[in-house]
Amino acid sequence: MDVINLLKEYPVSVNTLNFGIRDAAVEKELFEAVWIQRKEPTYNYEAVFMLSELWKVPINYLVGRLRCEAAHKLLLVEKNMAEALYYYKLAASENQSVEALFSLSNLKLNIVQNLQAYEECLVHLKQAADSPHKIKYNDEVSITNKYIIESQLMYANLLFEGLSGKKDLNEAKKYYDLAWEGSLKKSAPFAKYAIILCRGDGGDIIPKDTEKGLKIFREIIEDSGIENTQPGIIYLYGTFLFEINKNEGIQFIRMAAKSGYPTAKENILEFEKKLNNNNNSNNNNENDSNKTTTNDNDNIKNNNNNNNNKKKNGKQVKKNNLC
């Protein structure tokens, strides 16, 4: 097909933003070839079929990705919310796109924030969270369904907080567990779950598990790299770790404060004071322990000297008796 030339050779990543395309000419060829536009809410089937075969991606999934990418550009580059929503909704309804369902929910939660919006989010996120992790292309090839884990976590967060008027800890736990089990590595969306585990906010249903919570925080930081991790996450990890290991925890609190995180800057002196008091207390205990050990050693030494003197006196008595 003449309209697809550069794409045949370009290393595309289907689930990466903008398909991983960094070349303007290749990007232009992609969107001109598939002809995604509102005037005719369809697409160039021949072009999409060829790309589906070339990239080994199911056509329905690929169209959903293309529509979402069009929406991302409209929203982030052209600042056209109405047009972006149109393509997200189209991808959600016609392609059952998890990415579109998640994006719609994210927009509503950040912009609208009313009861109706929360209820709509629950519907979108439930559909997304229950979607399959893998989409089959054929018996040998399948592709990861984008945003499943993020949808499960966002859905669980809404149920946990009860923002829609429906607080359901059992259902929240179910989807936290699904996200935990289904993810190979933990990223920033897991932070809320980590906080719940460290604080014990879930009561008997989601019991406190500081070790697991700290593990999630560590994996988030390792996955993103310390320099790319949100300062708020670094601060929270430091505060929870501080309760177990103050010398290690303070390092992360200091990092967050140095990065300009307001809460860390506000509380850093208090944590430093607690650390100093703890270290002074440990030093005093150590000195007391050393004094006790020294006294015990002196007592042992004195006892040994007394025993030696008794032995000498005993020998002298025996010698006198022999004379």
Salt bridges, closest charged atoms under 4 A:
GLU27 OE2 - LYS73 NZ 2.45
GLU32 OE2 - LYS28 NZ 3.95
GLU69 OE2 - ARG65 NH2 2.81
GLU83 OE2 - ARG38 NH1 2.78
GLU94 OE1 - ARG67 NH1 3.09
GLU99 OE1 - ARG65 NH1 2.83
GLU99 OE2 - HIS72 NE2 2.90
GLU99 OE2 - LYS146 NZ 3.84
GLU120 OE1 - LYS108 NZ 2.78
ASP130 OD2 - LYS126 NZ 2.45
ASP139 OD1 - LYS136 NZ 3.37
GLU161 OE2 - LYS192 NZ 2.30
ASP177 OD2 - LYS173 NZ 2.74
GLU219 OE1 - LYS186 NZ 3.96
GLU219 OE2 - LYS215 NZ 2.53
ASP223 OD1 - LYS185 NZ 3.33
GLU270 OE2 - LYS274 NZ 3.64
GLU272 OE2 - ARG254 NE 2.77
